[in-house]
Amino acid sequence: MNERRKEIARYYTESLRRVEQVETPPMDDKNHQSSWHLYWIKCEDRNELSVFLDKAGINTGVHYKPIHTYKCYGKQPYLPIAEKAFPRLLSLPMHPGLKNKEVEYVVEKIWEFYEERIF
């Protein structure tokens, strides 16, 4: 299952490189091995992209909300980097059962979203 998620992560990363409004996570190297249980992007217009993808039948998520914003954790130190990154983070579909054509569809829709804003 991890290997399949890694394949999907590689495809997302390679395919989204040409979209300058999207930043992808670093891929695995000798010091970093991810299970890729989530695949996030940092992107411009996150909320609008999420709505656009939802209308295309693609579920996304918002993860890694800064811990200091949760009251249930009590008083936590302010995390300015997390606070700055959070509004741009969007999780894309990621599970080993995704078919190649489904992953390609996600990427195509992201391209479409940003191409509409360029022209």
Secondary structure, 3 states (H helix, E strand, C coil): CHHHHHHHHHHHHHHHCCCCCEECCCCCECCECCCCCCEEEEECCHHHHHHHHHHCCCCCECCCCCHHHCHHHCCCCCCHHHHHHHHHEEEECCCCCCCHHHHHHHHHHHHHHHHHHHC
